Amino acid sequence: MTARLGALVRALPPPRTWPALMRQRSVARFLLLLAILAACAVSVLFLPQPDLATAPRLVDRLGPFAPPAAIVLGALMMVVLVPRTLVSFAWGALFGTVGGASYALGAALLAAALGFGVGRLLGRAFVAERVRGRLARLDGWFARQSVLGVVTVRLLPVGGFGLISYGYGTTGARLRPFLIGSVLASVPSAFGYAAMGAAVASPGDINWLAIAPAGLGLVASTIIVTKWRRSRRAARAATTEPVPASA
């Protein structure tokens, strides 16, 4: 037994090579993350589209299991980079404005958690080992980010919902503010597109009070983005302001 244990210890790489091995593993995991994203993009572009005419009958057959199935299926669609607005539109057509928006928001929460987890598992070590200079400051900004900061990033046209979730996982961002901000930023478009889907499925049967969150969210989004831009300009002005000479 002692001889076998000694053979195993001798087979291990010397300690000085362990950092190199960890770097190699982080590169391999990051490449796997890129491969997953590429596969998701290809699947969205080239896989055959489902037959939407059969969807209402499927919802009827699922009965009380339809809402959780919609949340899980919607989350998986967002994880493979299907646009969140498309999910909200489809769920609004199937479940109505309020139901469709609620299930789409549940799917967004689950998709954000899944994307963040995959990005953190496969990409965080690679990014943490290589961030320098401005990238290190940017990573620190993500690590300190509040719910409002996540909402601001989500509202900017910088990428799809799933792609941003993966990207956030590779940063030092905290999970709770990320999830809360992701859901809050999704409320306006979830209700707006769900209302559009419900209108297509049942013309003339729109509950306008149900899409009020979309209008309120649009106003809030405008205010948030405006404040964010002003803070950025103030920060740039503060860094470029000349320091007065001492007497």
QUIDAQUI-V356211 format. One record per pair of residues at least 24 apart in sequence whose ideal C-beta (glycine too) atoms are under 6 Angstrom apart, sorted by the first residue. I is the first residue (numbers start at 1). J is the second residue. D is the distance in whole Angstrom. If there is no record, write none. Layout:
[[I & J & D] [I & J & D]]
This chain:
[[26 & 125 & 4] [26 & 126 & 4] [29 & 122 & 4] [30 & 123 & 5] [30 & 126 & 4] [32 & 122 & 6] [33 & 122 & 4] [33 & 123 & 5] [40 & 80 & 4] [40 & 81 & 5] [41 & 81 & 6] [43 & 80 & 6] [44 & 81 & 5] [44 & 82 & 6] [55 & 94 & 6] [59 & 94 & 6] [67 & 103 & 6] [70 & 103 & 4] [71 & 103 & 5] [71 & 106 & 4] [71 & 107 & 5] [74 & 107 & 3] [75 & 107 & 4] [75 & 110 & 4] [75 & 111 & 4] [78 & 111 & 4] [78 & 161 & 5] [78 & 162 & 5] [79 & 111 & 5] [79 & 114 & 5] [79 & 115 & 6] [79 & 162 & 6] [81 & 160 & 6] [81 & 162 & 5] [84 & 108 & 6] [84 & 161 & 4] [85 & 189 & 6] [85 & 193 & 5] [88 & 190 & 5] [88 & 193 & 4] [88 & 194 & 5] [89 & 193 & 4] [89 & 196 & 6] [89 & 197 & 4] [92 & 194 & 3] [92 & 197 & 3] [92 & 198 & 5] [93 & 197 & 4] [93 & 200 & 6] [93 & 201 & 4] [96 & 198 & 5] [97 & 194 & 5] [97 & 195 & 5] [97 & 198 & 5] [97 & 210 & 4] [98 & 210 & 5] [100 & 194 & 4] [101 & 190 & 4] [101 & 191 & 4] [101 & 194 & 4] [104 & 190 & 5] [105 & 183 & 6] [105 & 186 & 6] [105 & 190 & 5] [108 & 186 & 5] [109 & 183 & 5] [112 & 165 & 5] [112 & 179 & 6] [112 & 182 & 4] [115 & 162 & 5] [115 & 165 & 3] [115 & 166 & 5] [116 & 165 & 5] [116 & 168 & 6] [116 & 169 & 4] [119 & 166 & 4] [119 & 169 & 2] [119 & 170 & 5] [120 & 169 & 4] [123 & 170 & 4] [124 & 170 & 5] [127 & 170 & 5] [139 & 171 & 6] [139 & 172 & 5] [142 & 171 & 4] [142 & 172 & 6] [142 & 173 & 4] [143 & 172 & 3] [145 & 173 & 6] [146 & 177 & 6] [147 & 177 & 5] [147 & 180 & 5] [147 & 181 & 4] [150 & 177 & 6] [150 & 178 & 5] [150 & 181 & 3] [151 & 181 & 5] [151 & 184 & 5] [151 & 185 & 5] [152 & 224 & 6] [152 & 228 & 5] [154 & 185 & 3] [155 & 185 & 6] [155 & 221 & 5] [187 & 213 & 5] [187 & 217 & 5] [188 & 214 & 5] [188 & 217 & 3] [188 & 218 & 6]]
